């Protein structure tokens, strides 16, 4: 009887663990400019690396795709203002991961927004990951309003590649080579 009870307990314990662990999803996403309505000359589409359709940086994501409030780690190679971003190594955008701000189960989308305010200036960065037909898409936005005036207004859209943990580590160490 003890053996049977022990066997039942062990099988329940092991079967519960099979469903408990959700694997991480690792994404590699080019940042392709879809919209640039920036008014400040330094960020306008007159700059080659800020023109519509240009690839001006690269983002990497690590998160659990379980439609719950899980953490996300965001890394970026270059920033939208640097024309030589391809020679840079990726940096961590979110320290130690952050929780998604919003998860829309119906649309299978995850959202994180970051905002900084200082003396009449508001800088907002937004990240959205959406899964459509088992493919991931990323939208990244940057806005900067200074004293009510639009300085930066950028949106980047891209289809992401799912990568494994080993490849993500290599990308974070060396950057994406174009």
N, C-alpha and C positions, 0 to 999 in steps of 0.2 A: 504494500500500500504506500509506504514511504517513497519507494522508487517511482511509482506511478505519479504521485503528487509532485515529486521533484522533477520528473520529466515534463509534466504539464506546465509547471512554473517556468522551467527553462525554455520551453518552446514559446510560451507567451512573452517572455523577456526578449528572446531573440527576434520574434516576429515584430514586436513593437519597435525595435531599433531599426528594422529594415525600412520603416516608413518615416521614422523620426528625423533622419538626416537628409536635409535638402542640399543638393550640390550647389556650389557657386556657379554663376554664369559669368563668363569673362568675355568682354566685348572690346573690339578695336574699331574705332570710328574715325573716318576722315571728316574734317570740318570743311564743308563746301558752302561758300557764301550764297545764300538764297536771296537775302534782302540787305541792302545797305542804304539807309535813309539818314546817315550821320551828317550833321551840319558842320562839325568841326573839321577843318581842312586836313588835320593829321589823321583823321579816321574815315575820310570820304572815299568814295569809290574811284577817285582820280588816282589813288595809289594802286599799283598793279596787284599787290597781294590782298587788296580789299575789294576787288571788282567782283561783280556777280559771277558765280561759277568757279571762282578761284579756290584752291585748297590752301587754307591759311593756317592750319594747325591740325593736331590729331588728339583724340580723346580715348581713354581706356577706362573701362568700368569693371568693377567686381561687385556682385550682389547675388542674393538668393532670389530666384524668380519663383516666389511662392505666394504672391498676391497678398502678402502681409507686411506689416511695418518692420522690415528688415533694414539692416545697414547697407549703405552703398559707399564704395571707395571710388573716387574719381581722380584720374591722373591726366595731365595735359602735357603735350609736347609742343612747346611754343605757345605764344599768346597771339591774339589776333592783330596786335600792333607791330609784331616783329616780322620783317620780311625774310630774315634768314633763319626762321624757326626750324627748318629741316636739320640743321647742324646741332640743335640743342638736344639735351637728354630730357626725358619726361620728368615732371615734378608732381608731387602729390598735391591735389587741389583741396581735398578734404582730409584733414588729419584724423587718423584712427577711425575713419568711417563716420558717417552721419546717417540718421534715419531719413527715409524718404518723407517728404512733406505730405504727399498725397498719393494714394494708390487707387486707381479706378479699375475695379475688377471687370466691369462690363467691357471697357475699351482696352483692357490689359495694358495699362500705362502707369508709369512711375514718374513722379515729379519731385525735383529738389530745386529750391530757389535760395539764393544768397543775396543779402542786401547790406550795403554799408551807407551810412549817412554822415555828413560832416558839413557844417556851415553852408547850407543852401544847396548842397550837392547830394544826389542820390544815385548810387551805382548799383545796378541789379544784374545778376547773372542767373539764368534759368536753364535747367537741364530736364529734358523729358526723354524717357526711353519708352518705346511702344513696340509691342510684339504683335505682328500681323501675319497670319498664315505661317507661323513658325520662323519668321524673319524679324530681326530687330532693326528699329530705326531710331535715330537720335536727332533731336532738335535742341540746339543750344542758342540762347539769346543773351545779348549784352545791351544794356541801356544805361546811359549816364545823362541825367538832367542836372544842369547847373543853373540855379536861380530861375527855374522854370523854362530854361532853354534846352532843347535837345542838342546834346554834344555827340553822343554815340547811340546808334540804333541799328544793331546788327542781328541777323538771324542766320543760322547755319543749319542745314538739313543734310542728313546722310543716312545711307544704309550701312549697318554695322556688320562686321564679320565676327562670328563666334570663334573664339580661340581657346586653346586649353591652358591650364595653369602654367605649364612649362613655357609655352610661347609668350604668355603675358609677362612672365618674369624676364624673359630675354628682351622683349620690347621695352620694359621699364628700365632695364639696365643699359640698353644700347640705343633706344629710340627706333622708330620706323624708318627704314631706309627707302628712299624714293629713287 
